């Protein structure tokens, strides 16, 4: 008898667990949330002027493209001078400020937003930051519906999320999923610790908001990982705290100013963790310290492992870079480092990084670099050891290349050493800045580089 009751109790427990599992598997009902937040989400129509190359390629009949690609030009046919693209954006304040992606409004000659009540309003690009892919728009008027900003630190992997945008121009489309991972870096990009989700994003969703279950914005939908151009289960969003930091700078200054530490880093793997007597792989290993940099002046050394940044633990290099990217120049920071099996605290005063995000319409430029094009690179001068190893008198090393920037489009890479631009020899950083300031739009510059010890030449297309 007792066994029978135990058996019944066991079955009841099993049924209870099964019922709970079935309830957990039920899709989250976002209908009320969509109705609540949709008025603050807008579609973005962008008119862009076509480059000369795009104009020529539009004149190639499709049948010839199938056989010859982009190698044939048929100049006698006329082509439109502009093209239209689309994306999404959302209000962050009632006085008309909106966030979208840099790549949505890049090279735009006209930007129009469309509200959910079908009103169309011309928008101004206040500023745009290519490195983080964040842009700030402004429309005239007051009383716009703005969204509540969430806390990304409280976001957990597995939580449900919702995206609203205009995929392929189908405005106010909602798609849901879960958070797949946090602090993702895309390829060589280290400026953004992306939120990875399985939310279905497609072209046109870019710049739209990613919501948590409470209707708070926790991300800006930015890109997908795809071999076809369409959704394949991997979507990436810019954390809203990163986007808001960039938006605040763009609102105040029209540009983004970043701090410079002057060191290179790598993650700690299993073997390095054992070599440094760490309980697990954590921290960020300094592999190189640039001469005369804030890192060098503070006493940081190659081989140091950074364990904490202003008291916050560093799990991997992405964490450290995220902190650095959100720190202002001249700010004092405190780093806890591991050196020779002993922990020590080092204070560093950060400098200002080479400005690669000029202010929109800025007058009275301060540096010569702002007179020329924005290449989308971070560079530094070579050390004496590097000059000796390469057998040259000087040059600048490309440390980072921004995705879709002019340098990246011309296939320049991190690690390239620039020794000459057109007829100008490059031995110092000032030489590089001066040479870039002389480059003209719609030209191709000859850039002499050293890559993996081999001398070569790159055609840098400026447009």
C-alpha positions as semicolon CSV with decimal commas, in nm:
position;residue;x (nm);y (nm);z (nm)
1;X;0,000;0,000;0,000
2;X;0,277;0,234;0,098
3;X;0,458;0,161;-0,228
4;X;0,140;0,244;-0,418
5;X;0,116;0,587;-0,253
6;X;0,483;0,649;-0,316
7;X;0,433;0,553;-0,677
8;X;0,138;0,790;-0,709
9;X;0,338;1,068;-0,547
10;X;0,625;1,000;-0,783
11;X;0,391;1,018;-1,084
12;X;0,241;1,342;-0,952
13;X;0,589;1,492;-0,919
14;X;0,676;1,382;-1,271
15;X;0,354;1,533;-1,409
16;X;0,420;1,858;-1,219
17;X;0,771;1,887;-1,363
18;X;0,641;1,805;-1,711
19;X;0,368;2,068;-1,679
20;X;0,623;2,325;-1,567
21;X;0,850;2,237;-1,859
22;X;0,559;2,265;-2,104
23;X;0,465;2,603;-1,960
24;X;0,825;2,722;-1,989
25;X;0,833;2,608;-2,350
26;X;0,526;2,814;-2,438
27;X;0,626;3,116;-2,651
28;X;0,627;3,449;-2,469
29;X;0,328;3,667;-2,558
30;X;0,477;4,001;-2,669
31;X;0,152;4,142;-2,812
32;X;0,095;4,400;-2,537
33;X;0,460;4,503;-2,547
34;X;0,454;4,552;-2,925
35;X;0,145;4,769;-2,897
36;X;0,308;4,973;-2,623
37;X;0,650;5,042;-2,781
38;X;0,574;5,053;-3,155
39;X;0,497;5,429;-3,165
40;X;0,859;5,504;-3,065
41;X;1,005;5,290;-3,347
42;X;1,036;5,440;-3,695
43;X;1,130;5,337;-4,045
44;X;1,421;5,522;-4,203
45;X;1,440;5,605;-4,574
46;X;1,782;5,717;-4,694
47;X;1,877;5,875;-5,024
48;X;2,242;5,833;-5,118
49;X;2,439;5,969;-5,409
50;X;2,596;5,703;-5,622
51;X;2,973;5,698;-5,661
52;X;3,123;5,709;-6,010
53;X;3,204;5,339;-5,988
54;X;2,846;5,253;-5,886
55;X;2,711;5,467;-6,169
56;X;2,923;5,281;-6,421
57;X;2,829;4,940;-6,283
58;X;2,457;5,023;-6,303
59;X;2,500;5,068;-6,676
60;X;2,604;4,705;-6,729
61;X;2,317;4,489;-6,859
62;X;2,231;4,202;-6,624
63;X;2,293;3,938;-6,892
64;X;2,654;4,058;-6,930
65;X;2,706;4,067;-6,553
66;X;2,622;3,698;-6,536
67;X;2,909;3,612;-6,767
68;X;3,164;3,888;-6,705
69;X;3,085;4,016;-6,352
70;X;3,176;4,381;-6,298
71;X;3,447;4,397;-6,565
72;X;3,229;4,535;-6,846
73;X;3,109;4,896;-6,870
74;X;2,847;5,022;-7,116
75;X;2,878;5,400;-7,085
76;X;2,617;5,501;-7,342
77;X;2,325;5,409;-7,113
78;X;2,202;5,664;-6,862
79;X;2,185;5,574;-6,493
80;X;2,009;5,735;-6,196
81;X;2,226;5,962;-5,984
82;X;2,085;5,849;-5,649
83;X;1,970;5,533;-5,477
84;X;1,731;5,472;-5,189
85;X;1,791;5,240;-4,896
86;X;1,606;5,176;-4,574
87;X;1,657;5,088;-4,210
88;X;1,508;5,145;-3,867
89;X;1,553;5,383;-3,573
90;X;1,393;5,465;-3,238
91;X;1,334;5,771;-3,021
92;X;1,548;5,810;-2,709
93;X;1,402;6,146;-2,605
94;X;1,076;6,336;-2,643
95;X;1,252;6,627;-2,817
96;X;1,324;6,428;-3,131
97;X;1,658;6,247;-3,090
98;X;1,679;5,899;-3,241
99;X;1,942;5,625;-3,255
100;X;2,015;5,420;-3,566
101;X;2,318;5,253;-3,728
102;X;2,607;5,434;-3,893
103;X;2,584;5,207;-4,196
104;X;2,216;5,299;-4,242
105;X;2,285;5,672;-4,288
106;X;2,642;5,658;-4,419
107;X;2,693;5,896;-4,717
108;X;2,326;6,000;-4,698
109;X;2,217;6,311;-4,885
110;X;1,867;6,296;-4,735
111;X;1,717;6,106;-4,439
112;X;1,343;6,072;-4,377
113;X;1,175;5,890;-4,091
114;X;0,826;5,739;-4,113
115;X;0,622;5,715;-3,792
116;X;0,367;5,444;-3,726
117;X;0,088;5,693;-3,798
118;X;0,237;5,728;-4,152
119;X;0,375;6,078;-4,097
120;X;0,702;6,144;-4,281
121;X;0,956;6,382;-4,124
122;X;1,293;6,494;-4,256
123;X;1,575;6,406;-4,015
124;X;1,920;6,555;-3,962
125;X;2,226;6,338;-3,898
126;X;2,371;6,492;-3,581
127;X;2,673;6,263;-3,591
128;X;2,780;5,913;-3,681
129;X;3,048;5,680;-3,546
130;X;3,176;5,416;-3,785
131;X;3,371;5,214;-3,530
132;X;3,068;5,131;-3,314
133;X;2,814;5,158;-3,600
134;X;2,602;5,410;-3,405
135;X;2,443;5,726;-3,549
136;X;2,230;5,997;-3,390
137;X;1,939;6,160;-3,575
138;X;1,729;6,465;-3,487
139;X;1,385;6,574;-3,604
140;X;1,211;6,901;-3,525
141;X;0,929;6,906;-3,273
142;X;0,843;6,794;-2,922
143;X;0,635;6,528;-2,751
144;X;0,763;6,224;-2,939
145;X;0,718;5,884;-2,770
146;X;1,055;5,775;-2,630
147;X;1,161;5,432;-2,508
148;X;1,282;5,326;-2,166
149;X;1,647;5,222;-2,146
150;X;1,727;4,888;-1,984
151;X;2,028;4,759;-1,791
152;X;2,246;4,533;-2,005
153;X;2,434;4,408;-1,698
154;X;2,113;4,240;-1,581
155;X;2,059;4,067;-1,915
156;X;2,110;3,690;-1,899
157;X;2,174;3,431;-2,169
158;X;1,850;3,247;-2,240
159;X;1,617;3,539;-2,167
160;X;1,349;3,621;-2,429
161;X;1,400;3,933;-2,641
162;X;1,200;4,113;-2,908
163;X;1,307;4,314;-3,214
164;X;1,094;4,562;-3,409
165;X;1,204;4,704;-3,743
166;X;1,154;4,720;-4,117
167;X;1,309;4,409;-4,274
168;X;1,318;4,444;-4,652
169;X;1,104;4,755;-4,610
170;X;0,815;4,575;-4,436
171;X;0,772;4,830;-4,158
172;X;0,681;4,745;-3,799
173;X;0,768;4,379;-3,824
174;X;0,822;4,207;-3,488
175;X;1,043;3,903;-3,431
176;X;1,134;3,729;-3,106
177;X;1,400;3,496;-2,975
178;X;1,642;3,453;-2,688
179;X;1,979;3,591;-2,589
180;X;2,236;3,344;-2,722
181;X;2,552;3,505;-2,581
182;X;2,694;3,831;-2,449
183;X;3,018;4,021;-2,513
184;X;3,068;3,879;-2,861
185;X;3,340;4,031;-3,082
186;X;3,294;4,019;-3,459
187;X;3,612;3,911;-3,636
188;X;3,871;4,185;-3,578
189;X;3,623;4,431;-3,427
190;X;3,690;4,505;-3,063
191;X;3,495;4,826;-3,007
192;X;3,160;4,662;-2,932
193;X;3,076;4,368;-2,701
194;X;2,780;4,254;-2,912
195;X;2,469;4,083;-2,776
196;X;2,415;3,766;-2,980
197;X;2,057;3,647;-3,028
198;X;1,861;3,409;-3,248
199;X;1,607;3,682;-3,331
200;X;1,530;3,686;-3,704
201;X;1,696;4,004;-3,837
202;X;1,720;4,093;-4,204
203;X;1,826;4,397;-4,410
204;X;1,610;4,685;-4,291
205;X;1,613;4,578;-3,925
206;X;1,942;4,767;-3,885
207;X;1,915;5,048;-3,634
208;X;1,599;4,914;-3,471
209;X;1,562;4,838;-3,099
210;X;1,605;4,508;-2,916
211;X;1,372;4,482;-2,614
212;X;1,368;4,273;-2,298
213;X;1,045;4,132;-2,154
214;X;0,981;4,456;-1,965
215;X;0,970;4,665;-2,282
216;X;1,308;4,827;-2,215
217;X;1,564;4,875;-2,491
218;X;1,874;4,665;-2,426
219;X;2,032;4,677;-2,773
220;X;2,050;4,832;-3,119
221;X;2,014;4,573;-3,394
222;X;2,324;4,599;-3,608
223;X;2,411;4,295;-3,818
224;X;2,373;3,928;-3,891
225;X;2,615;3,646;-3,962
226;X;2,515;3,505;-4,297
227;X;2,650;3,336;-4,605
228;X;2,347;3,436;-4,812
229;X;2,268;3,792;-4,700
230;X;1,959;3,671;-4,511
231;X;1,890;3,546;-4,159
232;X;2,068;3,225;-4,056
233;X;2,013;3,218;-3,681
234;X;2,293;3,451;-3,570
235;X;2,206;3,814;-3,504
236;X;2,409;4,080;-3,326
237;X;2,301;4,393;-3,140
238;X;2,500;4,681;-2,993
239;X;2,445;4,699;-2,614
240;X;2,232;5,002;-2,536
241;X;2,478;5,139;-2,278
242;X;2,747;5,153;-2,546
243;X;2,505;5,316;-2,793
244;X;2,389;5,574;-2,540
245;X;2,747;5,668;-2,453
246;X;2,819;5,728;-2,821
247;X;2,490;5,916;-2,870
248;X;2,569;6,147;-2,576
249;X;2,907;6,236;-2,726
250;X;2,757;6,292;-3,071
251;X;2,487;6,514;-2,919
252;X;2,737;6,726;-2,726
253;X;3,029;6,740;-2,970
254;X;2,912;6,597;-3,303
255;X;3,195;6,343;-3,282
256;X;3,340;6,069;-3,064
257;X;3,664;6,112;-2,871
258;X;3,839;5,799;-2,746
259;X;4,107;5,731;-2,491
260;X;4,447;5,579;-2,574
261;X;4,640;5,338;-2,349
262;X;4,910;5,227;-2,593
263;X;4,933;4,851;-2,550
264;X;4,838;4,531;-2,731
265;X;4,654;4,244;-2,565
266;X;4,548;3,883;-2,606
267;X;4,324;3,641;-2,419
268;X;4,454;3,397;-2,160
269;X;4,406;3,037;-2,275
270;X;4,435;2,716;-2,075
271;X;4,811;2,684;-2,113
272;X;4,879;3,048;-2,025
273;X;4,650;3,020;-1,723
274;X;4,862;2,732;-1,597
275;X;5,185;2,919;-1,675
276;X;5,065;3,223;-1,477
277;X;4,929;2,999;-1,198
278;X;4,572;3,117;-1,250
279;X;4,282;2,904;-1,130
280;X;4,111;2,946;-1,467
281;X;4,164;3,135;-1,797
282;X;4,090;3,496;-1,709
283;X;4,239;3,842;-1,747
284;X;4,405;4,008;-2,048
285;X;4,772;3,956;-2,130
286;X;4,976;4,257;-2,244
287;X;5,181;4,148;-2,546
288;X;5,335;4,485;-2,635
289;X;5,369;4,831;-2,481
290;X;5,413;5,121;-2,723
291;X;5,702;5,360;-2,655
292;X;5,612;5,692;-2,489
293;X;5,252;5,576;-2,446
294;X;5,044;5,617;-2,128
295;X;5,099;5,245;-2,062
296;X;5,478;5,284;-2,086
297;X;5,482;5,597;-1,869
298;X;5,277;5,421;-1,601
299;X;5,516;5,125;-1,590
300;X;5,308;4,857;-1,759
301;X;5,516;4,584;-1,921
302;X;5,471;4,313;-2,182
303;X;5,384;3,996;-1,991
304;X;5,164;4,170;-1,736
305;X;4,816;4,022;-1,697
306;X;4,544;4,280;-1,632
307;X;4,299;4,129;-1,383
308;X;4,085;4,432;-1,289
309;X;3,993;4,767;-1,440
310;X;3,887;5,024;-1,178
311;X;3,794;4,735;-0,952
312;X;3,588;4,547;-1,214
313;X;3,714;4,194;-1,294
314;X;3,847;4,129;-1,646
315;X;3,736;3,790;-1,775
316;X;3,875;3,834;-2,125
317;X;4,032;4,099;-2,347
318;X;3,691;4,203;-2,481
319;X;3,596;4,320;-2,131
320;X;3,908;4,535;-2,105
321;X;3,862;4,688;-2,449
322;X;3,499;4,766;-2,373
323;X;3,604;4,958;-2,062
324;X;3,877;5,143;-2,254
325;X;3,644;5,235;-2,539
326;X;3,404;5,394;-2,292
327;X;3,669;5,592;-2,103
328;X;3,744;5,955;-2,183
329;X;4,093;6,096;-2,253
330;X;4,291;6,237;-1,958
331;X;4,097;6,014;-1,721
332;X;4,289;5,833;-1,448
333;X;4,228;5,459;-1,430
334;X;4,344;5,193;-1,189
335;X;4,464;4,857;-1,321
336;X;4,528;4,551;-1,107
337;X;4,796;4,346;-1,283
338;X;4,967;4,016;-1,219
339;X;5,347;4,029;-1,260
340;X;5,595;3,762;-1,149
341;X;5,315;3,582;-0,964
342;X;5,241;3,893;-0,756
343;X;4,947;4,129;-0,778
344;X;5,006;4,504;-0,797
345;X;4,801;4,814;-0,869
346;X;4,913;5,058;-1,141
347;X;4,753;5,396;-1,204
348;X;4,742;5,521;-1,563
349;X;4,640;5,857;-1,710
350;X;4,496;5,789;-2,055
351;X;4,577;6,009;-2,355
352;X;4,363;6,102;-2,652
353;X;4,350;5,856;-2,939
354;X;4,409;5,962;-3,298
355;X;4,077;6,112;-3,405
356;X;3,908;5,899;-3,672
357;X;3,558;6,041;-3,624
358;X;3,557;6,405;-3,737
359;X;3,270;6,626;-3,633
360;X;3,000;6,663;-3,897
361;X;3,035;7,005;-4,062
362;X;3,304;7,108;-3,816
363;X;3,460;7,447;-3,888
364;X;3,806;7,563;-3,790
365;X;3,969;7,220;-3,766
366;X;4,232;7,182;-3,498
367;X;4,452;6,921;-3,661
368;X;4,559;6,863;-4,018
369;X;4,417;6,512;-4,003
370;X;4,064;6,652;-3,994
371;X;4,118;6,832;-4,325
372;X;4,160;6,505;-4,508
373;X;3,944;6,195;-4,541
374;X;3,863;5,958;-4,256
375;X;4,051;5,635;-4,330
376;X;3,917;5,432;-4,039
377;X;4,252;5,325;-3,894
378;X;4,437;5,346;-3,563
379;X;4,812;5,390;-3,610
380;X;5,130;5,442;-3,409
381;X;5,496;5,510;-3,481
382;X;5,741;5,222;-3,500
383;X;5,972;5,154;-3,207
384;X;6,351;5,154;-3,258
385;X;6,351;4,775;-3,232
386;X;6,085;4,744;-3,504
387;X;6,271;4,986;-3,733
388;X;6,591;4,787;-3,688
389;X;6,418;4,457;-3,755
390;X;6,256;4,588;-4,073
391;X;6,570;4,777;-4,183
392;X;6,390;5,110;-4,230
393;X;6,432;5,459;-4,085
394;X;6,068;5,497;-3,986
395;X;5,703;5,434;-4,062
396;X;5,367;5,393;-3,891
397;X;5,209;5,066;-3,787
398;X;4,839;5,008;-3,849
399;X;4,701;4,869;-3,524
400;X;4,332;4,856;-3,606
401;X;4,116;4,887;-3,919
402;X;3,752;4,988;-3,893
403;X;3,509;4,764;-4,077
404;X;3,384;4,920;-4,404
405;X;3,624;5,215;-4,370
406;X;3,829;5,343;-4,665
407;X;4,135;5,151;-4,549
408;X;3,941;4,826;-4,508
409;X;3,778;4,868;-4,850
410;X;4,125;4,902;-4,999
411;X;4,236;4,583;-4,818
412;X;4,474;4,744;-4,574
413;X;4,518;4,530;-4,263
414;X;4,628;4,551;-3,900
415;X;5,002;4,487;-3,892
416;X;5,074;4,673;-4,216
417;X;5,356;4,927;-4,191
418;X;5,299;5,239;-4,402
419;X;5,625;5,385;-4,537
420;X;5,504;5,616;-4,814
421;X;5,181;5,781;-4,937
422;X;5,208;5,902;-5,296
423;X;5,537;6,096;-5,304
424;X;5,556;6,156;-4,928
425;X;5,791;5,940;-4,722
426;X;5,630;5,832;-4,393
427;X;5,870;5,812;-4,100
428;X;5,668;5,971;-3,820
429;X;5,306;6,004;-3,717
430;X;5,311;6,369;-3,826
431;X;5,423;6,260;-4,175
432;X;5,124;6,025;-4,190
433;X;4,877;6,291;-4,071
434;X;5,013;6,548;-4,317
435;X;5,001;6,304;-4,610
436;X;4,643;6,199;-4,531
437;X;4,535;6,563;-4,503
438;X;4,647;6,620;-4,864
439;X;4,440;6,336;-5,012
440;X;4,153;6,444;-5,235
441;X;3,815;6,281;-5,286
442;X;3,757;6,059;-5,591
443;X;4,126;5,976;-5,623
444;X;4,336;5,666;-5,562
445;X;4,651;5,712;-5,353
446;X;4,961;5,493;-5,380
447;X;5,045;5,358;-5,035
448;X;5,372;5,171;-4,986
449;X;5,349;4,913;-4,711
450;X;5,544;4,632;-4,549
451;X;5,330;4,327;-4,477
452;X;5,477;4,020;-4,308
453;X;5,824;4,148;-4,392
454;X;5,744;4,189;-4,763
455;X;5,731;4,527;-4,938
456;X;5,419;4,600;-5,141
457;X;5,187;4,869;-5,270
458;X;4,816;4,932;-5,199
459;X;4,582;5,151;-5,398
460;X;4,386;5,352;-5,141
461;X;4,060;5,468;-5,298
462;X;3,942;5,797;-5,145
463;X;3,576;5,884;-5,195
